[in-house]
Amino acid sequence: MAVSRRDGGVGQDVLRRVGEASALILISLADGPKHGYALIQDIKELAGVELGPGTLYGALDRLERLGLIDPLPTEDRRHPYRITAPGAAALRVHLDSLERVSAAGRLRLRLGGI
């Protein structure tokens, strides 16, 4: 979860600690609830990453324990999940961090003449 700092800014990037799969799951859930197979398909289409069931369900368990996602009622043996408000906040912090690092890396490449 994002932690508020004394200066009013947003704190640590929790998703950096829990891994790429967790970030991809939150990105997928940002446009609406999905069950496991739908998450696997969306992430494969979005990022070209195919999550195995162990990786997916391990990440879903961690995200749920952190309060970043909530399970929804089961539909025809499918277990959908949705992103929570803290999950959306954590995703924003993570994406902002990635953008800063990406911009710095691109600048350094230009300055280095590469």
Residue, then its C-alpha position, 0 to 999 in steps of 0.5 A: m500500500a502507498v504510505s503517506r509521508r510527512d511532506g504529504g507525498v506518497g510513500q514507498d512502492v509496495l509493488r516493487r517488493v511483490g514482483e512483476a506479476s502482481a503489478l501486471i495483475l493490478i494493471s489488468l484489474a484496473d479496467g474491471p473485475k476478472h477471473g484467473y483465466a481472463l487475467i492470464q489472457d489479458i496479461k498475455e495480450l497486454a504485456g506478452v507475458e504468460l503467467g502460469p497458474g502457480t505464479l498467478y494464484g500466488a500473486l493473487d494471494r499476496l495481493e489479497r493479503l495486502g488488501l490491494i484486491d478483493p475476491l468477488p462472489t464465485e460465478d460458474r466455478r470462476h473466482p473473479y477479483r477486483i482492484t481496491a482503492p488501496g490497490a489503485a493507489a499502489l499501482r499509481v505509485h508503482l507506475d509513477s516510479l517506473e516512469r521516473v526510472s524510464a525517463a532517467g534511463r532515456l536521458r542518460l542514453r541520449l547524454g551518453g550518445i548511445 
